[in-house]
Amino acid sequence: CDDGYDLIIGASSNIADYITENASSYPDTKFAVIDTTVDLPNVESISFAQNEGSFLAGAAAAMFTTHDEIEGVNSDKIIGWVGGMDIPVLHDFFVGYEQGAAYADSSVKVETAYANTFEDEEAGKTCAKSLEAKNADIVFQVAGRAGNGVFQAAKEDGFYAIGVDQDQKLTAKQYDDVILCSVVKEVGKSLYDVVKAYVKNDTWEGGRIWKADMATGYITLAYGDENSAQLISEDLKEELQTITQKITAGEIEVETALG
């Protein structure tokens, strides 16, 4: 802040205290922060509706694991979820995932595990294998780099995974054949839009809390591209698109852990 920057961005849910302290001390400096809320007039907070994307992921997992067209249907109806750390933003991912699975099939059970790290791939792999041991055949990872271990376990042991943040069928192509889809958070785009509005249009909305959700296009479910293995059928994709429309229209109210 002492270097005279006009705009400072905090791209982490764990940085709220730092932003609050510095934004209070430097009221003439503008701040933007994601995945948390700072109620100050010089801070713009971007709240992602990851629960909406996770709802779709849960519905996709539930429908895929029980679909009659899928070879080796999981009669136990068990899916899994691996989180990196036990923190509020990940709780929001989980409640959406669990609700989406129940919406698609109320008999589907969700097993969970925390890696307690966003970096250790072996910890992610251990979590995934522990869920597979409980008969989960699809595991949604929200674990950063540790989530690569979930993909590794899926490839080694023959189950499926769901990616997060980016379209991981494209960014983790070595695991394309086991990744069903990814919940994409357009964090980069949201921050680019904030900076662009300020730099090009001299527009700044300090004190605003705005939701980056599916209706605004900042949350999507991605399936790779034309060169990716399309594991989810077109019929299931159409069902998921219908659910998307119901969420954006307010016909489905997705639960949140963030209040």
C-alpha positions as CSV (number, residue, x, y, z in Angstrom):
1,C,0.0,0.0,0.0
2,D,2.9,2.4,0.7
3,D,4.0,2.0,-2.9
4,G,1.1,4.1,-4.1
5,Y,-0.9,1.5,-6.0
6,D,-4.4,2.6,-7.1
7,L,-6.0,-0.8,-6.9
8,I,-5.0,-3.9,-4.9
9,I,-6.6,-7.3,-5.5
10,G,-6.9,-10.1,-2.9
11,A,-7.5,-13.4,-4.6
12,S,-8.2,-15.6,-1.6
13,S,-10.9,-16.3,0.9
14,N,-8.2,-16.4,3.6
15,I,-7.2,-12.8,3.1
16,A,-10.2,-11.0,4.6
17,D,-8.3,-9.8,7.8
18,Y,-5.4,-8.5,5.7
19,I,-7.7,-6.6,3.4
20,T,-9.8,-5.2,6.2
21,E,-6.7,-4.0,8.1
22,N,-5.1,-2.4,5.1
23,A,-8.3,-1.0,3.5
24,S,-9.1,0.7,6.8
25,S,-5.6,2.2,7.0
26,Y,-5.5,3.3,3.4
27,P,-9.0,4.7,2.6
28,D,-7.8,6.3,-0.6
29,T,-6.6,3.0,-2.1
30,K,-9.1,0.8,-3.8
31,F,-9.3,-3.0,-3.1
32,A,-11.1,-5.9,-4.6
33,V,-11.4,-9.4,-3.0
34,I,-12.9,-12.7,-4.0
35,D,-14.6,-15.4,-2.1
36,T,-15.0,-13.3,1.0
37,T,-16.8,-10.1,2.1
38,V,-15.2,-7.0,3.4
39,D,-17.7,-4.3,4.4
40,L,-15.7,-1.1,3.7
41,P,-16.4,1.7,1.2
42,N,-13.1,1.2,-0.6
43,V,-13.5,-2.6,-1.1
44,E,-15.4,-4.3,-3.8
45,S,-16.2,-7.9,-2.8
46,I,-16.8,-10.6,-5.4
47,S,-18.9,-13.5,-4.1
48,F,-18.9,-16.6,-6.3
49,A,-21.9,-18.9,-6.4
50,Q,-19.8,-22.0,-6.4
51,N,-22.7,-23.7,-4.7
52,E,-24.7,-23.4,-7.9
53,G,-22.0,-25.0,-10.0
54,S,-21.6,-27.7,-7.4
55,F,-25.3,-28.4,-7.5
56,L,-24.9,-29.2,-11.2
57,A,-21.8,-31.4,-10.4
58,G,-23.8,-33.3,-7.8
59,A,-26.7,-33.8,-10.2
60,A,-24.3,-34.9,-12.9
61,A,-22.6,-37.4,-10.6
62,A,-25.9,-38.8,-9.3
63,M,-27.3,-39.2,-12.8
64,F,-24.1,-40.7,-14.2
65,T,-23.6,-43.2,-11.4
66,T,-27.2,-44.5,-11.7
67,H,-27.9,-44.1,-15.4
68,D,-29.0,-47.3,-17.2
69,E,-26.8,-46.6,-20.2
70,I,-23.6,-46.6,-18.1
71,E,-21.7,-49.9,-18.1
72,G,-21.1,-51.1,-14.6
73,V,-23.9,-49.1,-12.9
74,N,-23.1,-48.4,-9.3
75,S,-26.0,-50.2,-7.5
76,D,-24.8,-48.8,-4.2
77,K,-25.5,-45.2,-5.4
78,I,-22.4,-43.7,-3.7
79,I,-20.4,-40.7,-4.9
80,G,-17.6,-38.8,-3.2
81,W,-16.2,-35.4,-2.5
82,V,-12.7,-34.4,-1.5
83,G,-12.0,-30.9,-0.1
84,G,-8.6,-29.3,0.4
85,M,-9.2,-27.5,3.7
86,D,-12.1,-27.3,6.1
87,I,-12.9,-23.7,5.3
88,P,-16.2,-21.9,4.6
89,V,-15.9,-21.5,0.8
90,L,-15.4,-25.3,0.5
91,H,-18.4,-25.9,2.7
92,D,-20.3,-23.9,0.1
93,F,-19.1,-26.2,-2.6
94,F,-20.1,-29.2,-0.6
95,V,-23.7,-28.2,0.3
96,G,-24.4,-27.5,-3.4
97,Y,-22.9,-30.8,-4.4
98,E,-25.0,-32.8,-1.8
99,Q,-28.2,-30.9,-2.7
100,G,-27.7,-31.4,-6.4
101,A,-27.1,-35.2,-5.9
102,A,-30.3,-35.4,-3.8
103,Y,-32.3,-33.4,-6.4
104,A,-31.3,-35.9,-9.1
105,D,-31.7,-39.0,-7.0
106,S,-32.6,-38.8,-3.3
107,S,-31.2,-42.3,-2.7
108,V,-27.6,-41.3,-3.7
109,K,-25.2,-41.1,-0.7
110,V,-22.2,-38.7,-0.6
111,E,-19.0,-39.7,1.1
112,T,-16.5,-37.0,2.1
113,A,-12.9,-36.5,3.0
114,Y,-10.5,-33.6,3.6
115,A,-6.9,-33.7,2.4
116,N,-6.0,-30.8,4.9
117,T,-3.8,-29.4,2.1
118,F,-4.1,-27.7,-1.2
119,E,-0.7,-28.8,-2.3
120,D,0.0,-32.5,-1.4
121,E,-1.1,-34.7,-4.3
122,E,-0.5,-37.9,-2.3
123,A,-2.9,-36.6,0.4
124,G,-5.5,-36.1,-2.4
125,K,-4.9,-39.6,-3.7
126,T,-5.2,-41.1,-0.3
127,C,-8.6,-39.4,0.2
128,A,-9.9,-40.5,-3.1
129,K,-8.9,-44.1,-2.5
130,S,-10.5,-44.0,0.9
131,L,-13.8,-42.9,-0.8
132,E,-13.4,-45.6,-3.4
133,A,-13.1,-48.1,-0.6
134,K,-16.5,-47.0,0.5
135,N,-17.8,-47.8,-3.1
136,A,-17.8,-44.2,-4.4
137,D,-17.3,-44.4,-8.1
138,I,-17.3,-40.6,-8.8
139,V,-15.2,-38.2,-6.8
140,F,-15.6,-34.4,-7.0
141,Q,-12.3,-32.8,-6.0
142,V,-12.1,-29.2,-4.6
143,A,-8.5,-29.4,-3.5
144,G,-6.2,-27.4,-5.7
145,R,-3.0,-29.2,-6.6
146,A,-3.9,-32.0,-4.1
147,G,-6.9,-32.7,-6.5
148,N,-4.4,-34.0,-9.0
149,G,-4.0,-36.9,-6.7
150,V,-7.7,-37.6,-7.0
151,F,-7.3,-37.8,-10.7
152,Q,-4.3,-40.1,-10.4
153,A,-6.3,-42.5,-8.1
154,A,-9.3,-42.4,-10.6
155,K,-7.0,-43.3,-13.5
156,E,-5.2,-46.0,-11.5
157,D,-8.3,-47.7,-10.1
158,G,-10.9,-47.1,-12.8
159,F,-13.3,-44.7,-11.3
160,Y,-14.3,-41.1,-12.3
161,A,-13.6,-37.6,-11.1
162,I,-15.0,-34.1,-11.4
163,G,-12.7,-31.1,-11.7
164,V,-12.9,-27.6,-10.3
165,D,-12.1,-23.9,-11.0
166,Q,-10.9,-24.5,-14.6
167,D,-12.0,-26.9,-17.4
168,Q,-9.7,-29.6,-16.2
169,K,-10.4,-31.9,-19.2
170,L,-8.3,-29.3,-21.0
171,T,-5.8,-28.2,-18.2
172,A,-5.2,-31.7,-17.0
173,K,-5.4,-33.6,-20.3
174,Q,-3.6,-36.6,-19.0
175,Y,-6.7,-37.4,-17.0
176,D,-9.3,-36.5,-19.6
177,D,-10.5,-40.1,-19.8
178,V,-11.6,-40.1,-16.1
179,I,-12.8,-36.5,-15.7
180,L,-16.6,-36.2,-16.3
181,C,-16.8,-32.5,-16.2
182,S,-15.5,-29.5,-14.2
183,V,-17.2,-26.7,-12.2
184,V,-15.6,-23.6,-13.6
185,K,-15.2,-20.4,-11.6
186,E,-14.3,-17.5,-13.9
187,V,-12.1,-15.8,-11.2
188,G,-9.7,-14.4,-13.8
189,K,-12.5,-12.9,-15.8
190,S,-14.2,-11.4,-12.8
191,L,-11.0,-9.6,-11.7
192,Y,-10.2,-8.6,-15.3
193,D,-13.7,-7.0,-15.5
194,V,-13.1,-5.1,-12.3
195,V,-9.8,-3.8,-13.5
196,K,-11.1,-3.0,-17.0
197,A,-14.1,-1.1,-15.6
198,Y,-11.7,1.0,-13.4
199,V,-8.9,1.5,-16.0
200,K,-10.9,2.0,-19.1
201,N,-14.2,3.4,-17.8
202,D,-13.1,5.0,-14.5
203,T,-15.8,3.0,-12.9
204,W,-15.4,1.8,-9.3
205,E,-18.1,0.5,-7.0
206,G,-16.5,0.4,-3.6
207,G,-18.6,-1.1,-0.9
208,R,-20.4,-3.3,-3.4
209,I,-20.8,-7.0,-2.9
210,W,-21.7,-8.6,-6.2
211,K,-22.4,-12.3,-6.9
212,A,-20.7,-14.0,-9.7
213,D,-23.2,-16.8,-10.5
214,M,-24.5,-18.9,-13.3
215,A,-26.9,-16.2,-14.4
216,T,-24.0,-13.8,-15.1
217,G,-21.9,-16.5,-16.7
218,Y,-19.1,-16.6,-14.1
219,I,-20.0,-20.1,-13.0
220,T,-20.3,-22.9,-15.6
221,L,-20.1,-26.7,-16.0
222,A,-17.5,-27.6,-18.6
223,Y,-17.0,-30.7,-20.6
224,G,-13.8,-30.0,-22.5
225,D,-13.8,-29.5,-26.2
226,E,-14.3,-31.5,-29.4
227,N,-11.1,-33.4,-28.8
228,S,-12.0,-34.4,-25.2
229,A,-13.5,-37.7,-24.2
230,Q,-17.2,-37.0,-23.7
231,L,-18.1,-39.3,-20.9
232,I,-21.5,-37.7,-20.1
233,S,-24.1,-38.4,-22.8
234,E,-25.9,-35.7,-24.7
235,D,-29.2,-36.7,-23.0
236,L,-27.6,-36.1,-19.5
237,K,-26.2,-32.8,-20.7
238,E,-29.6,-31.7,-21.8
239,E,-31.0,-32.6,-18.4
240,L,-28.2,-30.6,-16.7
241,Q,-29.0,-27.7,-19.0
242,T,-32.6,-27.8,-17.9
243,I,-31.4,-27.7,-14.2
244,T,-29.2,-24.8,-15.1
245,Q,-32.2,-22.9,-16.5
246,K,-34.2,-23.6,-13.4
247,I,-31.5,-22.3,-11.1
248,T,-31.0,-19.1,-13.1
249,A,-34.7,-18.6,-13.2
250,G,-35.0,-19.0,-9.5
251,E,-37.1,-22.1,-9.7
252,I,-34.4,-24.1,-7.8
253,E,-33.0,-22.3,-4.8
254,V,-29.5,-23.7,-4.1
255,E,-28.5,-23.9,-0.5
256,T,-25.4,-22.0,0.7
257,A,-23.0,-22.3,3.6
258,L,-22.0,-18.7,3.5
259,G,-25.2,-17.1,4.8
